[in-house]
């Protein structure tokens, strides 16, 4: 889809172009497609775009087919490339009517995400990843366990080294975080 056709900022998919090598070794565009947002009733208004990933370190050359992976966060040696859109805190979405069903749907759509979350502090979570984050739009707060929240905005970058954290958006517009998560082994 040409970029000019993507004019609805609320529901726009993300265009993903992937290169690869043909069977004869020539480089080619392996795919050019849209990646739709993943949404869940547990986090109303949040949008998750799974752009690419693998559970193991890839090798080259490759054909450009997306490697299979099972969970939202990568295991040690794997990686994820994602875009996450945080809605404003005052978006007014009510909590799910059926929490058990909301948890089940979230697990189906974003496997493994729920296990990283602290049920006593919504949004607070810890993963065995190094996250390389770039704020593409909007602004939000990064709350790291035991520290004062830090304001981040469009153009800022964050390197998150496996600390327990949460993202909060107290503003009136969504905040978009472009993220590369590298799965690492936690020693302690």
Short mmCIF file of the C-alpha atoms (twelve columns), coordinates in Angstrom:
data_MODEL
# 
_entry.id   MODEL 
# 
loop_
_atom_site.group_PDB 
_atom_site.id 
_atom_site.type_symbol 
_atom_site.label_atom_id 
_atom_site.label_alt_id 
_atom_site.label_comp_id 
_atom_site.label_asym_id 
_atom_site.label_seq_id 
_atom_site.Cartn_x 
_atom_site.Cartn_y 
_atom_site.Cartn_z 
_atom_site.pdbx_PDB_model_num 
ATOM 1   C CA . UNK A 1   0.000   0.000   0.000  1 
ATOM 2   C CA . UNK A 2   1.486   3.379   -0.918 1 
ATOM 3   C CA . UNK A 3   2.320   5.613   2.020  1 
ATOM 4   C CA . UNK A 4   -0.103  8.315   0.809  1 
ATOM 5   C CA . UNK A 5   -3.042  5.945   1.376  1 
ATOM 6   C CA . UNK A 6   -2.260  5.553   5.072  1 
ATOM 7   C CA . UNK A 7   -4.055  8.651   6.277  1 
ATOM 8   C CA . UNK A 8   -6.014  7.375   9.274  1 
ATOM 9   C CA . UNK A 9   -3.639  7.780   12.235 1 
ATOM 10  C CA . UNK A 10  -6.037  5.996   14.597 1 
ATOM 11  C CA . UNK A 11  -6.165  2.685   12.705 1 
ATOM 12  C CA . UNK A 12  -3.209  2.704   10.374 1 
ATOM 13  C CA . UNK A 13  -1.286  -0.540  9.986  1 
ATOM 14  C CA . UNK A 14  2.494   -0.526  9.739  1 
ATOM 15  C CA . UNK A 15  3.979   -1.270  6.345  1 
ATOM 16  C CA . UNK A 16  6.733   -3.898  6.530  1 
ATOM 17  C CA . UNK A 17  9.127   -4.461  3.627  1 
ATOM 18  C CA . UNK A 18  11.406  -7.490  3.940  1 
ATOM 19  C CA . UNK A 19  14.393  -8.318  1.767  1 
ATOM 20  C CA . UNK A 20  15.758  -11.773 1.122  1 
ATOM 21  C CA . UNK A 21  17.691  -13.860 -1.341 1 
ATOM 22  C CA . UNK A 22  16.057  -15.817 -4.159 1 
ATOM 23  C CA . UNK A 23  16.993  -19.471 -4.692 1 
ATOM 24  C CA . UNK A 24  19.622  -18.378 -7.223 1 
ATOM 25  C CA . UNK A 25  21.147  -16.033 -4.597 1 
ATOM 26  C CA . UNK A 26  19.937  -12.754 -6.110 1 
ATOM 27  C CA . UNK A 27  18.606  -10.175 -3.622 1 
ATOM 28  C CA . UNK A 28  14.890  -9.516  -3.799 1 
ATOM 29  C CA . UNK A 29  11.990  -7.938  -1.978 1 
ATOM 30  C CA . UNK A 30  10.651  -11.023 -0.229 1 
ATOM 31  C CA . UNK A 31  7.490   -9.324  1.026  1 
ATOM 32  C CA . UNK A 32  5.757   -5.963  1.214  1 
ATOM 33  C CA . UNK A 33  2.756   -6.115  3.502  1 
ATOM 34  C CA . UNK A 34  0.925   -4.417  6.327  1 
ATOM 35  C CA . UNK A 35  1.186   -5.494  9.948  1 
ATOM 36  C CA . UNK A 36  -2.056  -4.927  11.834 1 
ATOM 37  C CA . UNK A 37  -2.225  -3.871  15.463 1 
ATOM 38  C CA . UNK A 38  -2.782  -6.473  18.150 1 
ATOM 39  C CA . UNK A 39  -5.274  -5.206  20.709 1 
ATOM 40  C CA . UNK A 40  -6.468  -6.785  23.936 1 
ATOM 41  C CA . UNK A 41  -9.359  -6.071  26.317 1 
ATOM 42  C CA . UNK A 42  -6.938  -6.124  29.256 1 
ATOM 43  C CA . UNK A 43  -5.210  -2.966  27.966 1 
ATOM 44  C CA . UNK A 44  -7.906  -0.933  26.182 1 
ATOM 45  C CA . UNK A 45  -6.522  1.486   23.631 1 
ATOM 46  C CA . UNK A 46  -3.019  -0.020  23.615 1 
ATOM 47  C CA . UNK A 47  -1.776  -1.293  20.263 1 
ATOM 48  C CA . UNK A 48  1.021   -3.783  19.738 1 
ATOM 49  C CA . UNK A 49  2.658   -4.297  16.341 1 
ATOM 50  C CA . UNK A 50  4.867   -7.375  15.997 1 
ATOM 51  C CA . UNK A 51  7.165   -6.324  13.140 1 
ATOM 52  C CA . UNK A 52  9.762   -9.129  13.167 1 
ATOM 53  C CA . UNK A 53  11.437  -11.562 15.493 1 
ATOM 54  C CA . UNK A 54  13.190  -14.853 16.019 1 
ATOM 55  C CA . UNK A 55  13.825  -17.148 18.968 1 
ATOM 56  C CA . UNK A 56  17.413  -17.833 17.866 1 
ATOM 57  C CA . UNK A 57  20.125  -15.787 16.211 1 
ATOM 58  C CA . UNK A 58  19.407  -15.827 12.453 1 
ATOM 59  C CA . UNK A 59  21.944  -16.677 9.756  1 
ATOM 60  C CA . UNK A 60  22.631  -15.117 6.358  1 
ATOM 61  C CA . UNK A 61  21.819  -15.426 3.567  1 
ATOM 62  C CA . UNK A 62  18.117  -15.861 4.221  1 
ATOM 63  C CA . UNK A 63  15.048  -16.021 2.021  1 
ATOM 64  C CA . UNK A 64  13.190  -13.275 3.907  1 
ATOM 65  C CA . UNK A 65  10.571  -15.554 5.444  1 
ATOM 66  C CA . UNK A 66  9.767   -14.559 9.006  1 
ATOM 67  C CA . UNK A 67  11.291  -17.000 11.478 1 
ATOM 68  C CA . UNK A 68  8.810   -18.701 13.778 1 
ATOM 69  C CA . UNK A 69  8.625   -17.455 17.337 1 
ATOM 70  C CA . UNK A 70  6.248   -18.298 20.157 1 
ATOM 71  C CA . UNK A 71  6.139   -15.541 22.746 1 
ATOM 72  C CA . UNK A 72  5.880   -11.758 22.829 1 
ATOM 73  C CA . UNK A 73  9.233   -11.442 24.621 1 
ATOM 74  C CA . UNK A 74  12.229  -13.305 23.212 1 
ATOM 75  C CA . UNK A 75  14.139  -16.087 24.953 1 
ATOM 76  C CA . UNK A 76  17.907  -15.769 25.439 1 
ATOM 77  C CA . UNK A 77  19.485  -15.484 21.990 1 
ATOM 78  C CA . UNK A 78  16.272  -14.284 20.346 1 
ATOM 79  C CA . UNK A 79  14.981  -10.841 19.439 1 
ATOM 80  C CA . UNK A 80  11.773  -8.922  18.750 1 
ATOM 81  C CA . UNK A 81  11.152  -5.785  16.679 1 
ATOM 82  C CA . UNK A 82  7.928   -4.087  17.808 1 
ATOM 83  C CA . UNK A 83  5.978   -0.879  17.864 1 
ATOM 84  C CA . UNK A 84  3.866   -0.250  20.955 1 
ATOM 85  C CA . UNK A 85  1.272   2.489   21.180 1 
ATOM 86  C CA . UNK A 86  0.338   3.620   24.679 1 
ATOM 87  C CA . UNK A 87  -3.053  5.311   24.945 1 
ATOM 88  C CA . UNK A 88  -3.584  8.367   27.137 1 
ATOM 89  C CA . UNK A 89  -4.375  7.442   30.747 1 
ATOM 90  C CA . UNK A 90  -7.638  9.372   30.575 1 
ATOM 91  C CA . UNK A 91  -8.866  7.482   27.510 1 
ATOM 92  C CA . UNK A 92  -11.876 6.531   29.615 1 
ATOM 93  C CA . UNK A 93  -11.904 2.825   28.816 1 
ATOM 94  C CA . UNK A 94  -13.649 0.837   31.536 1 
ATOM 95  C CA . UNK A 95  -11.912 -2.204  33.036 1 
ATOM 96  C CA . UNK A 96  -12.851 -5.527  31.454 1 
ATOM 97  C CA . UNK A 97  -16.199 -6.903  32.639 1 
ATOM 98  C CA . UNK A 98  -14.807 -10.438 32.697 1 
ATOM 99  C CA . UNK A 99  -11.200 -10.345 33.945 1 
ATOM 100 C CA . UNK A 100 -10.668 -14.089 33.480 1 
ATOM 101 C CA . UNK A 101 -11.697 -13.849 29.824 1 
ATOM 102 C CA . UNK A 102 -9.581  -10.698 29.316 1 
ATOM 103 C CA . UNK A 103 -6.514  -12.504 30.704 1 
ATOM 104 C CA . UNK A 104 -7.177  -15.494 28.447 1 
ATOM 105 C CA . UNK A 105 -7.547  -13.288 25.342 1 
ATOM 106 C CA . UNK A 106 -4.409  -11.321 26.192 1 
ATOM 107 C CA . UNK A 107 -2.418  -14.527 26.583 1 
ATOM 108 C CA . UNK A 108 -3.694  -15.766 23.213 1 
ATOM 109 C CA . UNK A 109 -2.827  -12.509 21.424 1 
ATOM 110 C CA . UNK A 110 0.414   -11.637 23.266 1 
ATOM 111 C CA . UNK A 111 1.767   -14.984 24.538 1 
ATOM 112 C CA . UNK A 112 3.896   -14.733 27.662 1 
ATOM 113 C CA . UNK A 113 3.138   -11.071 28.389 1 
ATOM 114 C CA . UNK A 114 0.878   -11.734 31.394 1 
ATOM 115 C CA . UNK A 115 3.548   -13.831 33.163 1 
ATOM 116 C CA . UNK A 116 5.883   -10.815 33.252 1 
ATOM 117 C CA . UNK A 117 3.311   -8.518  34.888 1 
ATOM 118 C CA . UNK A 118 2.901   -7.710  38.584 1 
ATOM 119 C CA . UNK A 119 -0.819  -8.160  39.360 1 
ATOM 120 C CA . UNK A 120 -0.517  -5.835  42.386 1 
ATOM 121 C CA . UNK A 121 0.952   -2.971  40.313 1 
ATOM 122 C CA . UNK A 122 -0.746  -2.827  36.885 1 
ATOM 123 C CA . UNK A 123 1.722   -2.300  34.055 1 
ATOM 124 C CA . UNK A 124 4.802   -3.010  36.171 1 
ATOM 125 C CA . UNK A 125 6.785   -5.877  34.640 1 
ATOM 126 C CA . UNK A 126 10.259  -7.361  34.236 1 
ATOM 127 C CA . UNK A 127 11.647  -9.294  31.310 1 
ATOM 128 C CA . UNK A 128 14.923  -11.028 30.593 1 
ATOM 129 C CA . UNK A 129 15.682  -8.630  27.768 1 
ATOM 130 C CA . UNK A 130 17.736  -5.630  26.835 1 
ATOM 131 C CA . UNK A 131 15.278  -3.243  25.212 1 
ATOM 132 C CA . UNK A 132 16.397  -0.576  22.754 1 
ATOM 133 C CA . UNK A 133 13.545  1.927   22.594 1 
ATOM 134 C CA . UNK A 134 12.944  5.023   20.484 1 
ATOM 135 C CA . UNK A 135 9.944   7.291   21.064 1 
ATOM 136 C CA . UNK A 136 8.536   8.009   17.595 1 
ATOM 137 C CA . UNK A 137 5.444   10.028  18.611 1 
ATOM 138 C CA . UNK A 138 4.007   11.594  21.734 1 
ATOM 139 C CA . UNK A 139 5.352   11.430  25.253 1 
ATOM 140 C CA . UNK A 140 5.093   9.206   28.322 1 
ATOM 141 C CA . UNK A 141 6.732   8.367   31.633 1 
ATOM 142 C CA . UNK A 142 9.144   5.516   32.255 1 
ATOM 143 C CA . UNK A 143 8.708   4.258   35.814 1 
ATOM 144 C CA . UNK A 144 11.629  2.091   36.948 1 
ATOM 145 C CA . UNK A 145 11.115  0.222   40.209 1 
ATOM 146 C CA . UNK A 146 12.479  2.288   43.094 1 
ATOM 147 C CA . UNK A 147 13.223  5.444   41.071 1 
ATOM 148 C CA . UNK A 148 11.333  8.587   40.162 1 
ATOM 149 C CA . UNK A 149 9.540   8.347   36.784 1 
ATOM 150 C CA . UNK A 150 11.435  9.861   33.856 1 
ATOM 151 C CA . UNK A 151 9.632   11.817  31.138 1 
ATOM 152 C CA . UNK A 152 10.434  10.742  27.578 1 
ATOM 153 C CA . UNK A 153 9.153   12.210  24.339 1 
ATOM 154 C CA . UNK A 154 9.428   11.993  20.576 1 
ATOM 155 C CA . UNK A 155 13.079  11.750  19.609 1 
ATOM 156 C CA . UNK A 156 14.236  10.293  22.937 1 
ATOM 157 C CA . UNK A 157 15.798  6.855   23.261 1 
ATOM 158 C CA . UNK A 158 15.944  4.447   26.188 1 
ATOM 159 C CA . UNK A 159 18.201  1.453   26.827 1 
ATOM 160 C CA . UNK A 160 16.409  -0.712  29.368 1 
ATOM 161 C CA . UNK A 161 18.617  -3.424  30.876 1 
ATOM 162 C CA . UNK A 162 16.098  -5.854  32.348 1 
ATOM 163 C CA . UNK A 163 14.853  -3.662  35.204 1 
ATOM 164 C CA . UNK A 164 11.325  -3.920  36.570 1 
ATOM 165 C CA . UNK A 165 9.427   -1.057  34.942 1 
ATOM 166 C CA . UNK A 166 6.167   0.359   33.626 1 
ATOM 167 C CA . UNK A 167 5.149   2.876   30.994 1 
ATOM 168 C CA . UNK A 168 2.552   5.538   31.844 1 
ATOM 169 C CA . UNK A 169 0.943   8.022   29.496 1 
ATOM 170 C CA . UNK A 170 -0.540  10.947  31.466 1 
ATOM 171 C CA . UNK A 171 -0.880  13.059  28.293 1 
ATOM 172 C CA . UNK A 172 -3.826  13.608  25.935 1 
ATOM 173 C CA . UNK A 173 -2.294  11.908  22.859 1 
ATOM 174 C CA . UNK A 174 -0.982  8.371   22.278 1 
ATOM 175 C CA . UNK A 175 2.726   7.642   22.650 1 
ATOM 176 C CA . UNK A 176 4.496   5.280   20.238 1 
ATOM 177 C CA . UNK A 177 7.585   3.306   21.241 1 
ATOM 178 C CA . UNK A 178 9.687   1.553   18.599 1 
ATOM 179 C CA . UNK A 179 11.416  -1.309  20.367 1 
ATOM 180 C CA . UNK A 180 14.059  -3.932  19.677 1 
ATOM 181 C CA . UNK A 181 14.130  -6.486  22.494 1 
ATOM 182 C CA . UNK A 182 17.186  -8.749  22.787 1 
ATOM 183 C CA . UNK A 183 16.665  -11.913 24.816 1 
ATOM 184 C CA . UNK A 184 19.412  -12.402 27.386 1 
ATOM 185 C CA . UNK A 185 20.204  -14.828 30.182 1 
ATOM 186 C CA . UNK A 186 19.611  -13.378 33.650 1 
ATOM 187 C CA . UNK A 187 22.409  -14.455 35.984 1 
ATOM 188 C CA . UNK A 188 20.676  -13.577 39.259 1 
# 
